Amino acid sequence: MRWLEEREDLRPREVFLAGWSFGSWVGLRWALASGVPSRTVLVSPPLVGFDFFHFLKEADLRPAMGKLIIAGELDQFSGTGKLRELASRLDAGLELLPAADHFLFGREREVAEMTARFFLAKD
């Protein structure tokens, strides 16, 4: 992350970030603090045990940054209410995968395709 921040030739619109579970918490914190990525995908953010909402209270949400949350509707570390609250707070899209839990077993290709479509979308 520091390497990316130090690159003078890097254009933020060329940087996308995706993080799964704990990686979504770490990645979102860096994305908001640095403003580097133009699009960020949070996959199965763990809203139980990691306080996303605490650091968002004072964060600059950089509305120009595209944000998408992908999670299973049966995620045992989140819950659809909390996921909807996070999506609303971030002004992010929310994709809930039916009959999927936090680990998204068997849904990896679907998650990858959703992420790729989001990253490649023209605004």
Backbone as a printed PyTorch tensor [residue, N CA C, xyz], in Angstrom:
tensor([[[  0.8240,  -1.1780,   0.0000],
         [  0.0000,   0.0000,   0.0000],
         [  0.8720,   1.2460,   0.0000]],

        [[  1.9270,   1.2050,   0.7920],
         [  2.8260,   2.3650,   0.7910],
         [  3.4660,   2.5550,  -0.5760]],

        [[  3.8230,   1.4390,  -1.2140],
         [  4.4210,   1.5050,  -2.5310],
         [  3.4640,   2.1920,  -3.5060]],

        [[  2.1910,   1.8460,  -3.4410],
         [  1.2070,   2.4760,  -4.3130],
         [  1.1010,   3.9720,  -4.0220]],

        [[  1.0630,   4.3120,  -2.7460],
         [  0.9220,   5.7140,  -2.3670],
         [  2.1130,   6.5550,  -2.8110]],

        [[  3.2860,   5.9460,  -2.8780],
         [  4.5040,   6.6840,  -3.2310],
         [  4.7280,   6.8060,  -4.7360]],

        [[  4.0010,   6.0780,  -5.5240],
         [  4.1860,   6.1090,  -6.9790],
         [  3.6180,   7.3940,  -7.5550]],

        [[  4.4720,   8.1680,  -8.2110],
         [  4.0170,   9.4100,  -8.8200],
         [  3.3400,   9.1800, -10.1640]],

        [[  3.6370,   8.0530, -10.8050],
         [  3.0670,   7.7730, -12.1170],
         [  1.7180,   7.0670, -12.0360]],

        [[  1.2630,   6.7830, -10.8530],
         [  0.0310,   6.0390, -10.6680],
         [ -1.1610,   6.9800, -10.6860]],

        [[ -2.1450,   6.6320, -11.4770],
         [ -3.3800,   7.4180, -11.5090],
         [ -4.4290,   6.6360, -10.7260]],

        [[ -5.0360,   7.2630,  -9.7290],
         [ -5.9930,   6.5420,  -8.8910],
         [ -7.0740,   5.8050,  -9.6670]],

        [[ -7.4950,   6.3380, -10.7950],
         [ -8.5620,   5.6540, -11.5430],
         [ -8.1130,   4.3100, -12.0820]],

        [[ -6.8120,   4.0340, -12.0400],
         [ -6.2830,   2.7590, -12.5130],
         [ -6.1080,   1.7420, -11.3880]],

        [[ -6.4440,   2.1170, -10.1550],
         [ -6.2570,   1.2280,  -9.0150],
         [ -7.6210,   0.7970,  -8.4900]],

        [[ -7.7990,  -0.5230,  -8.4170],
         [ -9.0050,  -1.1050,  -7.8420],
         [ -8.5800,  -1.9540,  -6.6560]],

        [[ -9.4470,  -2.0560,  -5.6770],
         [ -9.1230,  -2.8200,  -4.4740],
         [-10.2790,  -3.7480,  -4.1420]],

        [[ -9.9530,  -5.0020,  -3.8650],
         [-10.9500,  -5.9580,  -3.3810],
         [-10.3770,  -6.6360,  -2.1530]],

        [[-11.1870,  -6.7540,  -1.1270],
         [-10.7620,  -7.4470,   0.0810],
         [-11.8640,  -8.3620,   0.5570]],

        [[-11.4690,  -9.5340,   1.0430],
         [-12.4410, -10.5030,   1.5420],
         [-12.3100, -10.5970,   3.0580]],

        [[-13.4300, -10.5820,   3.7500],
         [-13.5080, -10.7280,   5.1950],
         [-12.6300,  -9.6770,   5.8840]],

        [[-11.6590, -10.1050,   6.6770],
         [-10.7830,  -9.1500,   7.3630],
         [-10.1040,  -8.2220,   6.3610]],

        [[ -9.7780,  -8.7420,   5.1920],
         [ -9.1540,  -7.9200,   4.1500],
         [-10.0480,  -6.7870,   3.6870]],

        [[-11.3630,  -6.9560,   3.7870],
         [-12.2630,  -5.8660,   3.4110],
         [-12.2160,  -4.7410,   4.4460]],

        [[-12.0570,  -5.1010,   5.6910],
         [-11.9440,  -4.0960,   6.7640],
         [-10.6490,  -3.3020,   6.6080]],

        [[ -9.5500,  -4.0090,   6.4400],
         [ -8.2490,  -3.3540,   6.2690],
         [ -8.2470,  -2.5330,   4.9810]],

        [[ -8.7210,  -3.1440,   3.8990],
         [ -8.7130,  -2.4700,   2.6100],
         [ -9.5550,  -1.2120,   2.5900]],

        [[-10.7400,  -1.2640,   3.1840],
         [-11.5980,  -0.0860,   3.1980],
         [-10.9540,   1.0460,   3.9850]],

        [[-10.3430,   0.7160,   5.1100],
         [ -9.6710,   1.7620,   5.9010],
         [ -8.6020,   2.4510,   5.0730]],

        [[ -7.7800,   1.6600,   4.3480],
         [ -6.7290,   2.2450,   3.5210],
         [ -7.3290,   3.0280,   2.3590]],

        [[ -8.3390,   2.4670,   1.7080],
         [ -8.9470,   3.1360,   0.5600],
         [ -9.4780,   4.5140,   0.9420]],

        [[-10.1710,   4.5890,   2.0690],
         [-10.7400,   5.8640,   2.5010],
         [ -9.6580,   6.8430,   2.9510]],

        [[ -8.6260,   6.3390,   3.6180],
         [ -7.5640,   7.2210,   4.0980],
         [ -6.7010,   7.7370,   2.9520]],

        [[ -6.4350,   6.8920,   1.9780],
         [ -5.5180,   7.2750,   0.9050],
         [ -6.2240,   7.9360,  -0.2710]],

        [[ -7.4520,   7.5230,  -0.5350],
         [ -8.1530,   8.0240,  -1.7120],
         [ -7.5930,   7.4690,  -3.0100]],

        [[ -6.7240,   6.4760,  -2.9280],
         [ -6.0680,   5.9450,  -4.1270],
         [ -7.0090,   5.1360,  -5.0070]],

        [[ -7.6790,   4.0990,  -4.5080],
         [ -8.4860,   3.2960,  -5.4370],
         [ -9.7010,   4.0570,  -5.9480]],

        [[-10.0180,   3.8450,  -7.2130],
         [-11.2310,   4.4610,  -7.7520],
         [-12.4450,   3.5740,  -7.5240]],

        [[-12.1940,   2.2810,  -7.2980],
         [-13.2800,   1.3430,  -7.0090],
         [-12.8090,   0.3660,  -5.9330]],

        [[-13.7220,   0.0550,  -5.0370],
         [-13.4110,  -0.8540,  -3.9320],
         [-14.5450,  -1.8570,  -3.7710]],

        [[-14.1780,  -3.1240,  -3.6560],
         [-15.1580,  -4.1860,  -3.4320],
         [-14.8750,  -4.8270,  -2.0800]],

        [[-15.8990,  -4.9080,  -1.2520],
         [-15.8100,  -5.5710,   0.0430],
         [-16.5650,  -6.8870,  -0.0730]],

        [[-15.8570,  -8.0000,   0.0800],
         [-16.4790,  -9.3140,  -0.0170],
         [-16.6100,  -9.8810,   1.3890]],

        [[-17.8070, -10.1980,   1.7710],
         [-18.1060, -10.7580,   3.0940],
         [-17.4750,  -9.9490,   4.2310]],

        [[-17.7630,  -8.6510,   4.3010],
         [-17.1950,  -7.8750,   5.4080],
         [-17.7130,  -8.4050,   6.7460]],

        [[-16.8210,  -8.6740,   7.6990],
         [-17.2440,  -9.2270,   8.9930],
         [-17.7270,  -8.1180,   9.9230]],

        [[-19.0140,  -7.9320,   9.9840],
         [-19.5620,  -6.8380,  10.7880],
         [-19.7600,  -7.2250,  12.2410]],

        [[-19.4540,  -8.4670,  12.5750],
         [-19.4320,  -8.9120,  13.9630],
         [-17.9700,  -9.0950,  14.3250]],

        [[-17.4910,  -8.3130,  15.2720],
         [-16.0970,  -8.4410,  15.6860],
         [-15.1820,  -7.3590,  15.1260]],

        [[-15.5910,  -6.7180,  14.0430],
         [-14.8090,  -5.6280,  13.4630],
         [-15.7370,  -4.4440,  13.3000]],

        [[-15.3880,  -3.3420,  13.9220],
         [-16.2880,  -2.1960,  13.9310],
         [-16.0380,  -1.2960,  12.7170]],

        [[-16.7240,  -1.5990,  11.6440],
         [-16.6510,  -0.7560,  10.4570],
         [-17.2460,   0.6170,  10.7400]],

        [[-18.2890,   0.6530,  11.5510],
         [-19.0210,   1.8980,  11.7360],
         [-18.2530,   2.9100,  12.5780]],

        [[-17.4090,   2.4390,  13.4960],
         [-16.6530,   3.3620,  14.3330],
         [-15.7140,   4.2190,  13.4960]],

        [[-14.9180,   3.6010,  12.6330],
         [-13.9720,   4.4120,  11.8600],
         [-14.6680,   5.1900,  10.7430]],

        [[-15.8690,   4.7980,  10.3760],
         [-16.5840,   5.5480,   9.3490],
         [-17.1580,   6.8570,   9.8700]],

        [[-17.2880,   6.9750,  11.1750],
         [-17.8530,   8.2030,  11.7380],
         [-17.0570,   9.4330,  11.3300]],

        [[-15.7500,   9.2820,  11.2640],
         [-14.9080,  10.4370,  10.9600],
         [-14.2450,  10.3410,   9.5920]],

        [[-14.5260,   9.3060,   8.8440],
         [-13.8620,   9.0910,   7.5600],
         [-14.4510,   9.9790,   6.4740]],

        [[-13.5870,  10.4240,   5.5970],
         [-14.0070,  11.0930,   4.3790],
         [-14.4020,   9.9840,   3.4170]],

        [[-15.6580,   9.8920,   3.0700],
         [-16.1290,   8.7630,   2.2800],
         [-15.8530,   8.9110,   0.7850]],

        [[-15.2330,   9.9920,   0.3790],
         [-14.8340,  10.1810,  -1.0090],
         [-15.8960,   9.6290,  -1.9610]],

        [[-16.9660,  10.3880,  -2.1480],
         [-18.0710,   9.8660,  -2.9270],
         [-17.6960,   9.4680,  -4.3520]],

        [[-16.6070,   9.9920,  -4.8910],
         [-16.2070,   9.6310,  -6.2530],
         [-15.7280,   8.1830,  -6.3340]],

        [[-15.3640,   7.5860,  -5.2080],
         [-14.8820,   6.2080,  -5.2010],
         [-16.0780,   5.2640,  -5.2990]],

        [[-16.0630,   4.3890,  -6.2880],
         [-17.1180,   3.3970,  -6.4070],
         [-16.9430,   2.3120,  -5.3580]],

        [[-18.0310,   1.8920,  -4.7500],
         [-17.9580,   0.8780,  -3.6940],
         [-19.0520,  -0.1650,  -3.9020]],

        [[-18.6810,  -1.4260,  -3.7220],
         [-19.6160,  -2.5250,  -3.8430],
         [-19.3650,  -3.5090,  -2.7090]],

        [[-20.4470,  -3.9990,  -2.1240],
         [-20.3680,  -5.0360,  -1.0920],
         [-21.0150,  -6.2930,  -1.6610]],

        [[-20.3040,  -7.4100,  -1.5610],
         [-20.8190,  -8.7080,  -1.9830],
         [-20.7870,  -9.6170,  -0.7650]],

        [[-21.9100, -10.2190,  -0.4460],
         [-21.9680, -11.1010,   0.7300],
         [-23.0820, -12.1250,   0.5560]],

        [[-22.9700, -13.1840,   1.3160],
         [-24.0320, -14.1820,   1.3440],
         [-25.1660, -13.7140,   2.2390]],

        [[-26.3840, -14.0080,   1.8390],
         [-27.5240, -13.5860,   2.6530],
         [-27.5710, -14.3280,   3.9890]],

        [[-26.8080, -15.4150,   4.1170],
         [-26.7590, -16.1840,   5.3600],
         [-25.4260, -15.9910,   6.0800]],

        [[-24.7500, -14.9030,   5.8070],
         [-23.4280, -14.6470,   6.4010],
         [-23.5230, -14.6480,   7.9220]],

        [[-22.8110, -15.5630,   8.5550],
         [-22.8710, -15.6960,  10.0100],
         [-22.0480, -14.6390,  10.7470]],

        [[-21.2950, -13.8140,  10.0420],
         [-20.5090, -12.7610,  10.6750],
         [-21.0180, -11.3740,  10.3040]],

        [[-22.1780, -11.3110,   9.7100],
         [-22.7630, -10.0260,   9.3430],
         [-24.2480, -10.0430,   9.6360]],

        [[-25.0250, -10.2560,   8.6890],
         [-26.4770, -10.1400,   8.8130],
         [-26.9400,  -9.1080,   7.8130]],

        [[-28.0570,  -9.3870,   7.1740],
         [-28.4810,  -8.5110,   6.0880],
         [-28.7840,  -7.0860,   6.5620]],

        [[-29.2940,  -6.9400,   7.7710],
         [-29.5570,  -5.5940,   8.2760],
         [-28.2900,  -4.7690,   8.3960]],

        [[-27.2720,  -5.3600,   8.9730],
         [-25.9810,  -4.6560,   9.1220],
         [-25.3390,  -4.3940,   7.7600]],

        [[-25.4530,  -5.3550,   6.8450],
         [-24.8900,  -5.1630,   5.5060],
         [-25.5910,  -4.0120,   4.7900]],

        [[-26.9010,  -3.9530,   4.9170],
         [-27.6430,  -2.8410,   4.2960],
         [-27.2610,  -1.5010,   4.9300]],

        [[-27.0740,  -1.5110,   6.2380],
         [-26.6530,  -0.2850,   6.9320],
         [-25.2850,   0.1670,   6.4400]],

        [[-24.3460,  -0.7630,   6.3050],
         [-23.0100,  -0.4210,   5.8070],
         [-23.0860,   0.0970,   4.3770]],

        [[-23.8570,  -0.5640,   3.5310],
         [-23.9900,  -0.1160,   2.1460],
         [-24.5660,   1.2950,   2.0860]],

        [[-25.5560,   1.5580,   2.9130],
         [-26.1570,   2.8900,   2.9490],
         [-25.1470,   3.9340,   3.4120]],

        [[-24.4290,   3.6270,   4.4680],
         [-23.4320,   4.5730,   5.0210],
         [-22.3330,   4.8730,   4.0120]],

        [[-21.9430,   3.8610,   3.2370],
         [-20.8660,   4.0310,   2.2550],
         [-21.3760,   4.5110,   0.8970]],

        [[-22.6840,   4.5490,   0.7260],
         [-23.2610,   4.7990,  -0.5920],
         [-22.7140,   3.7670,  -1.5730]],

        [[-22.7780,   2.5070,  -1.1580],
         [-22.2400,   1.3900,  -1.9300],
         [-23.3630,   0.5250,  -2.4760]],

        [[-23.0700,  -0.1520,  -3.5690],
         [-23.9820,  -1.1700,  -4.0500],
         [-23.8980,  -2.3750,  -3.1330]],

        [[-24.9560,  -3.1620,  -3.0900],
         [-24.9750,  -4.3600,  -2.2500],
         [-25.5220,  -5.5240,  -3.0600]],

        [[-24.7350,  -6.5820,  -3.1580],
         [-25.1550,  -7.8100,  -3.8220],
         [-25.1900,  -8.9140,  -2.7730]],

        [[-26.3880,  -9.4050,  -2.4640],
         [-26.5520, -10.4970,  -1.5110],
         [-26.7880, -11.7870,  -2.2820]],

        [[-25.9400, -12.7650,  -2.0530],
         [-26.0330, -14.0340,  -2.7550],
         [-26.9520, -14.9760,  -1.9830]],

        [[-28.0380, -15.4040,  -2.5940],
         [-28.9870, -16.3000,  -1.9160],
         [-28.3290, -17.6110,  -1.4890]],

        [[-28.7170, -18.0800,  -0.3160],
         [-28.2860, -19.3830,   0.2240],
         [-26.7780, -19.4980,   0.3950]],

        [[-26.0710, -18.3690,   0.4990],
         [-24.6140, -18.3920,   0.6960],
         [-24.2820, -17.8470,   2.0750]],

        [[-23.2290, -18.4050,   2.6780],
         [-22.7900, -17.9070,   3.9790],
         [-21.5270, -17.0540,   3.8040]],

        [[-20.8360, -16.7940,   4.9010],
         [-19.6620, -15.9280,   4.9070],
         [-18.5540, -16.4290,   3.9860]],

        [[-18.4380, -17.7300,   3.8540],
         [-17.3060, -18.2950,   3.1190],
         [-17.5670, -18.4430,   1.6280]],

        [[-18.8090, -18.3120,   1.2090],
         [-19.1840, -18.2970,  -0.2010],
         [-18.6850, -19.5230,  -0.9700]],

        [[-18.6260, -20.6590,  -0.2860],
         [-18.1700, -21.8970,  -0.9340],
         [-19.0010, -22.1810,  -2.1750]],

        [[-18.3270, -22.5160,  -3.2550],
         [-19.0040, -22.8230,  -4.5020],
         [-19.4920, -21.6130,  -5.2660]],

        [[-19.2970, -20.4310,  -4.7260],
         [-19.7680, -19.1990,  -5.3730],
         [-18.5970, -18.3170,  -5.8040]],

        [[-17.3780, -18.8540,  -5.7430],
         [-16.1810, -18.0520,  -6.0150],
         [-16.1990, -17.4420,  -7.4270]],

        [[-16.5820, -18.2330,  -8.4070],
         [-16.6140, -17.7110,  -9.7800],
         [-17.6260, -16.5660,  -9.8900]],

        [[-18.7710, -16.7400,  -9.2820],
         [-19.8020, -15.7070,  -9.3040],
         [-19.2950, -14.4170,  -8.6630]],

        [[-18.6230, -14.5410,  -7.5320],
         [-18.0690, -13.3660,  -6.8490],
         [-17.0050, -12.7020,  -7.7260]],

        [[-16.1410, -13.5080,  -8.3290],
         [-15.0960, -12.9670,  -9.2050],
         [-15.7070, -12.2470, -10.4060]],

        [[-16.7500, -12.8150, -10.9890],
         [-17.3920, -12.1820, -12.1370],
         [-18.0850, -10.8800, -11.7500]],

        [[-18.7350, -10.8650, -10.5880],
         [-19.3830,  -9.6360, -10.1190],
         [-18.3370,  -8.5470,  -9.8870]],

        [[-17.2240,  -8.9460,  -9.2820],
         [-16.1420,  -7.9940,  -9.0050],
         [-15.5700,  -7.4530, -10.3080]],

        [[-15.2980,  -8.3260, -11.2590],
         [-14.7390,  -7.8920, -12.5440],
         [-15.6950,  -6.9490, -13.2740]],

        [[-16.9890,  -7.2830, -13.2900],
         [-17.9620,  -6.3910, -13.9390],
         [-17.9580,  -5.0090, -13.2900]],

        [[-17.8940,  -4.9840, -11.9690],
         [-17.8890,  -3.7060, -11.2530],
         [-16.6200,  -2.9070, -11.5750]],

        [[-15.4740,  -3.5960, -11.5910],
         [-14.2290,  -2.9160, -11.8880],
         [-14.1730,  -2.3910, -13.3200]],

        [[-14.7790,  -3.1000, -14.2470],
         [-14.6980,  -2.7330, -15.6670],
         [-15.8420,  -1.8490, -16.1420]],

        [[-16.8290,  -1.6190, -15.2940],
         [-17.9880,  -0.8100, -15.6890],
         [-17.5720,   0.6080, -16.0590]],

        [[-18.2050,   1.1110, -17.0670],
         [-17.9960,   2.5140, -17.4750],
         [-19.0270,   3.3720, -16.7630]],

        [[-18.5520,   4.4230, -16.1620],
         [-19.4920,   5.3250, -15.4680],
         [-19.8640,   6.4920, -16.3460]]])
